[in-house]
Amino acid sequence: MTSKSGTNPTAKLTIVGLGASAGGLDALATFFRHLPVDTGMAFVLVSHLDPTHASILSEILQRTTTMPVVEVTDRMTVAANRVHVIPPNRDMTLRQGALHLSLPEQPHGQRLPIDTFFLSLALECGASAIGIVLSGTGSDGTLGLRAITGAGGIGLVQDPASAQYDGMPTSAINAGAATHVVTPELMPDALQAHIRYPNIASEPPPAPATISGMNQILLLLRTGTGHDFSGYKKSTIGRRIERRQTLHGIEDITHYARYLKEHPVEIQALFRELLINVTSFFRDPEAFVTLKKEVLPQILDGKPPDYVVRLWVTGCATGEEAYSIAIILREVMEESGRQLKTQFYATDLDDDAIAIARAGFYPLTIAQDVSPERLGHFFVKEDNGYRVKKEVREMVVFATQNVIKDPPFTKMDLVSCRNLMIYLETEVQNRLIPAFHYALKPGGILFLSPSESIGGHTELFSPLNRKWKFYRTSPSIASARAMLASGLSWTTGTANKPPVDVMSKTKETNIAELTRRALVQSFAPVAVMTDHKGDILYVHGDTSLYLRPPPGQATLNAVEMAHEGLQLELRSALNQAVTQATPTLEREVSFMVGQEVRRVSLGVRPLPTAEPGLGLILISFQEMPAVVASDKPVRRRRAGGSVDRTRIEELERDLTYTRENLQATIEEQQSSNEELKSTNEELQSTNEELQSTNEELETSKEELQSVNEELITVNAELQAKIEQLAGMQNDMKNLLDNINVGTIFLDDRLAIRRFTREAAKVYRLLASDVGRPLSDIKSDLDDEDLLAKAHTVIETLIPYERELRTIGGDWYLTRIQPYRTLDNVIDGVVITFANVSARVAAEMAEQEGHDIAESIVDGVDKPMLVLDDAFAVIFASNLFYRSFKLSPGETRGRLIYSLENGTWDDPALREVLENVLPKQQSFDDFVMSQHKMRLSGRRIVCKSSARPLILLTFEDDTVP
């Protein structure tokens, strides 16, 4: 898929997929809180959401980051520095740089939206893809994360210890899909490191060079460490090689192969990198409950007091699983009152891990996996952790072993191999399963992880518990044959023995073998070795006289291959040997081969073996000479005459009749067997139906679990919303309490929604009045019908404002405004009361002072004017208006020089006035000849504004 320019639109953009479920909201908030804003990456969040509930996840996350957080719409282009959140009831995939939404195909409860997106992310982005799995239950995200890491990307998994629900992180870790296991606050650092040191596999060299480089590295590892990693999955090895390359700044795998050859120390470092030590105590707790209640009691049942219980844990890593099984075994023996001897082996390839296991010291965090009772009973607490008690440590023998290369232990009651085969190729897995069967006693138990199975080796094991992968061995020698044919190194290891021992033992073995062969060829009858079903395992001699391939489908069953007349006796003797362990020796049987009658001495012997339960049967055929007519019967026939002849004919007829009846009986028996087979098939069909019903119940359980996860997610979102609303309510309360403004919120029926404490000074309100009509409450306002005004505001949407006085003499600025919701719907009114008593009092005092001043001025018998610094009139006394016959409109605000149409514009007056303010002077007795008035002037200052003014007084010049 390419863009118009011919390149993948996501090639240069790093896309980070985040998968979260139950409990993931806190982890997401922590992650984005520690993430830089400008990373250049795009983040796509997939969570388990209730399909019927609108999600507020985007709104919640927006408070933790300044990056835009958007809910995805179909075909939305992925953008850097943006968080894309999946909407409810949708599956989401990435194609050509755009997010495509679709309705889920799986029923509710079985959906895996995280896997769906991660798989498309791996396909689209390849090595540049990054997947993150956070808190959640179930296993969603595991398959997708494995696809991302398999494509060369990286997989970050939340440390299960920091997750509210560790199901999803633990599943991803157990599947080997995690390249980093860290807490959410450390994940941004891991992402930044990935950007600084990008995945060198994003631009791989040509395939032949890659294969050649990988082969060189594997050869160097085998030479330097003695361990062959060619059977490990190439994706696992490749990722770890890339990490070492990145550490040394080497981009080409062939160059790294040369670096390994030149630096032997790096071979050991790479070897340690390839070893995978991921384990924990009682991993999959329900599996260990099954081990304690069902499996171990079956192993110990009926064992004599001197019996030695043998157990083997392969790939034990640092020993947690081995000690877990040892603890379970001790508990079972203590509860049953039986103390049997044990031989417990735990092996691993890693010497360092074995050293840790032998010490038996583990960090304090194991308390999350081990119950307090077991911690107290089987561990000793030290300064920085817990140490397994000595009696438990002495139960387990830890040893270094390569399970692929070294011979297995034998005669084991239990073999545990959990999460080892998931790292191995299928071919190696098919070699290990027969090896485990060979190591187990008949009826022994194989314990695997939920991610592993016995594959196609159903003939070696029968399931004991399908869910938790317990298998019981089936009687078969096929495992020994498979191991010999597989070419395991230890099966041909005798070539490395000292030459002297080999030569001496070879000579002894050759003499014994020659003797045995001579005796067998000369004296042993023709024979076949079969299992308890009659299937041939080994043939000695020429059996063509007694056995031949029947027509139809090929078979190796001895009974079905026997000649007619021999089948009945062989079937009866075989059944007797299997059911009663009774041999059949030298039974003479006659049968027809064409027209010839043959006689054979038949022997069927059950063989005692070192491993009871294999059910080996030895069937031998020894030919007997045919009956030759002697002289005695001839003489009798001659003597007896026709009487003997008649008797012989009668006996022959009886023999023929008996044979016919026997044949009919056999046919009836076969018919009965077919009916039984049909009945068995019906029972199997019924069993399949029951199994289908059980699967449906499991599906229902998964659906309920999914619904529970969605409810947890919704609850987390609602809890965050509640906390947000609680914070807003606290802010609103403090705001209303501190602005000292009385506020009453009324609905459209003028009923009280809420009010502030200041409003109780105007209306006599109590907390119990919420919900009552405001008309029921007495007001302290003087004769003002606010409710009518409120109705008018609701109808006209025109705010109302007025200063009103209470009975007590206080003044309030009253405002009535419409109450608007976020959707711009008018849903009532808001009435506010702001106390303005102090301002009104000040205004009244100021007005009173002004009135007094005017009264005083009017009482003076001289006309007066007050000019500002621009010589404009700002005040004139009433006597001035009367003396000069001017009105206030003709005087106030006008320049003194423009009064009476400019007759006051006198140069001498200008000079006098302009010297008053700048020089802070005064003058007296300035004569205005046109009015016959004497003028006096003084500089004064306004106290409120500190503005300089000029006060002019006039006197009649005619008065002496």
SULURQUI-V639498 format. One record per run of one state. SS is the DSSP state (@ for helix, = for strand, . for the rest). FROM is the first residue (numbers start at 1). LEN is the number of residues. If there is no record, write none. Layout:
ss:SS from:FROM len:LEN
ss:SS from:FROM len:LEN
This chain:
ss:. from:1 len:13
ss:= from:14 len:7
ss:. from:21 len:3
ss:@ from:24 len:10
ss:. from:34 len:7
ss:= from:41 len:7
ss:. from:48 len:9
ss:@ from:57 len:6
ss:. from:63 len:5
ss:= from:68 len:4
ss:. from:72 len:4
ss:= from:76 len:2
ss:. from:78 len:4
ss:= from:82 len:4
ss:. from:86 len:5
ss:= from:91 len:5
ss:. from:96 len:2
ss:= from:98 len:5
ss:. from:103 len:10
ss:@ from:113 len:16
ss:. from:129 len:1
ss:= from:130 len:4
ss:. from:134 len:8
ss:@ from:142 len:9
ss:. from:151 len:3
ss:= from:154 len:5
ss:. from:159 len:1
ss:@ from:160 len:3
ss:. from:163 len:4
ss:@ from:167 len:8
ss:. from:175 len:5
ss:= from:180 len:3
ss:. from:183 len:1
ss:@ from:184 len:13
ss:. from:197 len:3
ss:@ from:200 len:4
ss:. from:204 len:3
ss:@ from:207 len:19
ss:. from:226 len:6
ss:= from:232 len:1
ss:. from:233 len:1
ss:@ from:234 len:15
ss:. from:249 len:4
ss:@ from:253 len:10
ss:. from:263 len:1
ss:@ from:264 len:11
ss:. from:275 len:10
ss:@ from:285 len:16
ss:. from:301 len:7
ss:= from:308 len:7
ss:. from:315 len:5
ss:@ from:320 len:17
ss:. from:337 len:4
ss:= from:341 len:8
ss:. from:349 len:2
ss:@ from:351 len:9
ss:. from:360 len:1
ss:= from:361 len:3
ss:@ from:364 len:5
ss:. from:369 len:3
ss:@ from:372 len:7
ss:= from:379 len:3
ss:. from:382 len:3
ss:= from:385 len:4
ss:. from:389 len:1
ss:@ from:390 len:4
ss:. from:394 len:2
ss:= from:396 len:5
ss:. from:401 len:11
ss:= from:412 len:6
ss:. from:418 len:3
ss:@ from:421 len:3
ss:= from:424 len:1
ss:. from:425 len:1
ss:@ from:426 len:14
ss:= from:440 len:9
ss:. from:449 len:12
ss:= from:461 len:5
ss:. from:466 len:4
ss:= from:470 len:4
ss:. from:474 len:4
ss:@ from:478 len:9
ss:. from:487 len:2
ss:@ from:489 len:8
ss:. from:497 len:2
ss:@ from:499 len:25
ss:. from:524 len:2
ss:= from:526 len:5
ss:. from:531 len:4
ss:= from:535 len:6
ss:. from:541 len:6
ss:= from:547 len:1
ss:. from:548 len:9
ss:= from:557 len:1
ss:@ from:558 len:4
ss:= from:562 len:1
ss:. from:563 len:4
ss:@ from:567 len:14
ss:. from:581 len:3
ss:= from:584 len:10
ss:. from:594 len:2
ss:= from:596 len:11
ss:. from:607 len:10
ss:= from:617 len:8
ss:. from:625 len:6
ss:@ from:631 len:10
ss:. from:641 len:1
ss:@ from:642 len:97
ss:. from:739 len:2
ss:= from:741 len:6
ss:. from:747 len:4
ss:= from:751 len:5
ss:. from:756 len:1
ss:@ from:757 len:5
ss:. from:762 len:1
ss:= from:763 len:1
ss:. from:764 len:3
ss:@ from:767 len:3
ss:. from:770 len:3
ss:= from:773 len:1
ss:@ from:774 len:3
ss:. from:777 len:2
ss:= from:779 len:1
ss:. from:780 len:1
ss:= from:781 len:1
ss:. from:782 len:4
ss:@ from:786 len:11
ss:. from:797 len:3
ss:= from:800 len:7
ss:. from:807 len:4
ss:= from:811 len:10
ss:. from:821 len:5
ss:= from:826 len:10
ss:. from:836 len:1
ss:@ from:837 len:23
ss:. from:860 len:3
ss:= from:863 len:5
ss:. from:868 len:4
ss:= from:872 len:5
ss:. from:877 len:1
ss:@ from:878 len:7
ss:. from:885 len:3
ss:@ from:888 len:4
ss:. from:892 len:3
ss:= from:895 len:1
ss:@ from:896 len:7
ss:. from:903 len:4
ss:@ from:907 len:12
ss:. from:919 len:4
ss:= from:923 len:6
ss:. from:929 len:4
ss:= from:933 len:9
ss:. from:942 len:6
ss:= from:948 len:9
ss:. from:957 len:4
